[in-house]
Amino acid sequence: MAFALLISQNLPHAAEAADDFIARREKILQESSKQPTARVAAFLEVLSRRNADEGRDPYLIDDDLNSPYIIDLLGLSRQQLTDSLHELEERKLLRITPDGNLRLAPDLFPKSRER
C-alpha cells in the first residue's frame, strides 16, 4: 500500500501503475514455487515490462541483479541466481553483454508480450 501511495503522488495514471505493479509482483510470487530459473525468468519479464512502460529498451536489463535485495526478493542464493542466468544464456534466451548487462531474447516470454 505504501507503494501505491508513493506512485499516486508522483506519476500520472497512478492507479493503473499500482495495479500493474501488484499484478507483476503476484506473478513473481506464483513463479516462486517453481524452479529458480523460472523465478529469474519471471523477474526478468517484470523488469522488461517496466523498461517498456518507461520508454526504454525492453530487452536490455541494466539493473544490478546481484544486489542482496534482488537475491532476497527472488529467494535465491547468489550461486542459484548465477546458475539460473547461465542456464538462460545456454538456452539462448539471454546473453550477458561485455558491460555486464543482460540482453534478453524476444522469445524469453513471447506470450506475455501481448497486451
N, C-alpha and C positions, 0 to 999 in steps of 0.2 A: 504494500500500500504506500509506503514512503516513496517508492519509485514512481508510482502513478502521480503522486502529489508533485514530485520534482519535475516530471515531464509536463504536467499541466501548467506549471509556472514558466516553462522555458520553451516549449515547442507548440507550433500550431497543430491542430488535429490531435490534441493530447490524448483524448480517449481512445482514438484509433491506435495510436502508438503504444499506449499502455496495454491495450488488449492484444496487440501483436506481440509485444514482449512476453506477456503472460502465456500466450499460446506457444511461443517458441520455448519458453522455459519448461512448459509441460511436456513438450516433445523430447527435450533433453532428459527429463525425469523418466519418461517412458522408456527411452533408449538405455537408461542406466541399468535396467535389468538384463540387458544383452551383453555381449562380449565387449571388451574395451575398445576394439576397433570400431564397432558400431557406434559407441558413445562419442568417440572422436569425430567420426564422420557426421553425426548429427550436430555436434557442436560447430564443426566447420560450415555446415549448412546455415546455421544461425548467423555466424559471422559473415558469410557470403550474402545472405539476405539483408543484413544490416548495412553492409557496404553498398549494395544495390539501392536500398532505400535512401541512403545518404548521397547518391550520385557518384559513388566510387566504383572502381573495377570490382565486380562481384567475385572474380576468380583469383584475385590477389589478396592473400591474407598476410598482413604485416603485423598482426598482434603478437605479443610475446606469449606463446603457449607454454613456455617453461616456467611461468610465474607460479609461485606457490598457490595463489588464488585460483588460477585455472586448473591446476592439478587437483586441488581440493574440490573444486566445483564438479569436476568430472569423476571424482572418487577413484583416482588412479595414482599409482606411484610414478615418479619421473621415468623410470625404466619402462613401465607399461605404456606411457604416452609416447616415448621414443619408439618402442616396438610397433605401436599402432600406426604411427606416422610412416615408418619404414614399410610396413605391410601395405598401406595405401599407395605408397610410392612404387613398390614392386608390382602392384596390380595396375599401375599406370593411371591411377585416379588423382594423383598429385605429383608435383615434383618440388624439390627444395631448390630455391634459386641460389645463385652464388652469394647474395647478400643475406641469406638466411630466412627469407620469406617463403611462403608457400604459394605455388601456382596450382590452382585446382583445375582438374579436367572437367569440362562441361557435363560429362556423364557421371560425375560423382553422385548427383542427385537429380536425375532428369525429370522424374515425375513431379517433384515438388516445385519445379520452376514454373509450372502452370499456375496462374492466379485467376 
